[in-house]
């Protein structure tokens, strides 16, 4: 089993929140401090978003979806090469490719 002694317990968010709400005020403050520290650490590892110094966008539902769907093998240079071949309106090209025009 190795030296890793971590245990992962999956519980519904509502159950966790209900348990947290029952904690005494001084313990809630500790939980808040730890949660804020965790968010600060994660925000530093997320890609930057203009006018989002805390990384709040990447914590949002949309940001999380983008991170899940992102393909790290696609480079910005490759995207530029592909887009550089397009002439005219990008929207028109996309609609045409979809067969909507």
C-alpha positions as CSV (number, residue, x, y, z in Angstrom):
1,X,0.0,0.0,0.0
2,X,3.0,2.4,0.3
3,X,3.5,5.4,2.5
4,X,0.5,7.3,1.3
5,X,-2.0,7.3,4.2
6,X,-4.6,9.6,2.7
7,X,-8.2,8.6,2.7
8,X,-10.7,10.0,0.2
9,X,-14.3,10.1,1.2
10,X,-16.8,11.4,-1.3
11,X,-19.9,13.1,0.2
12,X,-22.6,15.3,-1.4
13,X,-21.8,19.0,-1.2
14,X,-25.1,19.7,0.7
15,X,-24.1,17.1,3.4
16,X,-20.7,18.7,3.8
17,X,-22.2,22.2,4.0
18,X,-24.8,21.0,6.6
19,X,-22.0,19.5,8.7
20,X,-19.9,22.7,8.5
21,X,-22.9,24.8,9.5
22,X,-23.1,22.9,12.8
23,X,-19.5,23.8,13.8
24,X,-18.8,26.4,16.5
25,X,-17.9,29.9,15.3
26,X,-14.2,29.6,16.2
27,X,-13.9,26.4,14.2
28,X,-15.8,28.0,11.3
29,X,-13.2,30.8,11.2
30,X,-10.5,28.2,10.9
31,X,-12.3,26.4,8.1
32,X,-12.7,29.8,6.3
33,X,-9.0,30.6,6.7
34,X,-8.0,27.2,5.3
35,X,-10.5,27.5,2.4
36,X,-9.2,31.0,1.5
37,X,-5.6,29.7,1.6
38,X,-6.5,26.8,-0.7
39,X,-8.2,29.2,-3.1
40,X,-5.1,31.5,-3.1
41,X,-2.8,28.6,-3.9
42,X,-5.1,27.3,-6.7
43,X,-5.5,30.8,-8.2
44,X,-1.7,31.0,-8.7
45,X,-1.6,27.8,-10.7
46,X,-4.5,28.7,-13.0
47,X,-4.0,30.4,-16.4
48,X,-4.4,34.2,-16.1
49,X,-7.6,36.0,-17.2
50,X,-7.6,39.7,-17.8
51,X,-9.0,41.6,-14.8
52,X,-9.2,38.5,-12.7
53,X,-6.3,38.6,-10.3
54,X,-7.8,36.1,-7.9
55,X,-8.5,33.5,-10.6
56,X,-12.2,33.6,-9.8
57,X,-13.1,32.8,-13.5
58,X,-11.3,29.5,-13.3
59,X,-13.2,28.6,-10.2
60,X,-16.5,29.3,-12.0
61,X,-18.6,26.7,-13.6
62,X,-17.6,27.9,-17.1
63,X,-13.9,28.0,-16.1
64,X,-14.0,24.5,-14.7
65,X,-15.7,23.2,-17.9
66,X,-13.0,24.9,-20.0
67,X,-10.3,23.3,-17.9
68,X,-11.9,19.9,-18.2
69,X,-12.3,20.2,-22.0
70,X,-8.9,21.8,-22.7
71,X,-6.5,19.9,-25.0
72,X,-3.0,20.8,-23.8
73,X,-1.5,19.3,-27.0
74,X,-2.9,22.2,-29.1
75,X,-0.5,25.2,-29.1
76,X,-1.3,28.8,-29.7
77,X,1.0,28.7,-32.7
78,X,-1.0,25.9,-34.3
79,X,-4.3,27.8,-33.8
80,X,-2.7,30.8,-35.4
81,X,-1.6,28.7,-38.4
82,X,-5.2,27.4,-38.9
83,X,-6.9,30.8,-38.4
84,X,-4.3,32.4,-40.8
85,X,-5.7,30.3,-43.6
86,X,-9.2,31.6,-43.2
87,X,-10.3,34.6,-45.3
88,X,-13.3,36.8,-44.7
89,X,-15.6,36.5,-41.7
90,X,-14.7,33.7,-39.3
91,X,-18.4,33.4,-38.4
92,X,-19.3,32.8,-42.0
93,X,-16.7,30.1,-42.3
94,X,-17.9,28.3,-39.2
95,X,-21.6,28.5,-40.4
96,X,-20.6,27.2,-43.8
97,X,-18.6,24.3,-42.3
98,X,-21.6,23.4,-40.2
99,X,-23.8,23.4,-43.3
100,X,-25.9,26.3,-41.9
101,X,-25.3,28.4,-45.0
